[in-house]
Amino acid sequence: MSPTFAVAFGGGGARGLAHIHAIEALDELGIRPVAIAGSSIGAIMGAGMAAGMRGAEIHDYARSVLGSRAEVAARMWRSRPGTIAEAMQGGIRVGQFNIERILKAFLPEAIPATFEELKVPLKVTATDYFGHKLAVFTQGDLQSALAASAAIPAVFRPVTRDGRVLIDGGIYNPVPFDLVARDADIVIAIDVVGAPSDVERKHPTTIDLMYGATQLMMQSITANKLRQHPPAILIRPAVSKYRVLDFLKIETLMADTVEIKDELKRAVEKAVEVHGANAGEKAV
């Protein structure tokens, strides 16, 4: 009997575009996961896969939107507040965009409104800011859950849902492989957090330092989880030189990370062999 698979897509902003390669690799292997978990950009990519989109479809869609500055500008314009009252809701917040409106303008139509319409069970993380804990969404409104998971502090305003103020899911759980650990025989984790890099930035700005410090914190959280219950497969694309909002660099980022497709395929082949050997030993 073939083993079952679950996939956890980590957070990392634009670095999460590399998740597309992993989805394409699984498609080419004919693997359809029985469970998916995602944080931040990983939740969005996971939602696309859970909705039934193939990696090639996600790749084409992302390229068609992010590959054009004019298209990105048009969609950002479409996501602007409809009224002055809406813009002032919650007070004036310089530099904080409404992530719910932005996602509505950028998400593909294939991603449904609710979790219940997905073809594969999905777990979306967010951070309950005042509750000081992880929030995990598995049902109800999907769009607000994705927005909450992707609400990067200082860039996007928090999302309020069920009376809770929610921010970026990667803060508490950067790569949520633990959420699907019991859902499948083989768990695949894709970590796109990256690390502060001096390749292009010898003198980091205040913004660079803020994001870099967050990366280090996320790395620490993930390292601790890996010591406790590591997934069968962990893939880490080379994304450190990209900033969290480098979405317009989609072509170079995808080219720099394409090798993870073969890396994941080899890892899956090995994990299947190990699973088969373990199953044989138990049967004896």
Buried (B, 14 or more C-beta within 10 A) or exposed (E): EEBBBBBBBBBBBBBBBBBBBBBBBBBBBEBEBBBBBBBBBBBBBBBBBBBBBBBEBBBBBBBEBBEEEEEBEEBBEEBEEEEEEEEEEEEEBEEBBBBBBBBBBBBBEEBBEEBEEBEBBBBBBBBBBEEEEBBBBBEEBBBBBBBBBBBBBEBBBBBEBEEBBBBBBBBBBBBBBBBBBEBBBBBBBBBBBBEBBEEEBEEBEEEBEBBBEBBEBBBEBBEEBBEEEBBBBBBBBBBBBBBBEBBBBBEEBBEBBBEBBEBBBEBBEEBBEEBEEEEEEEEE
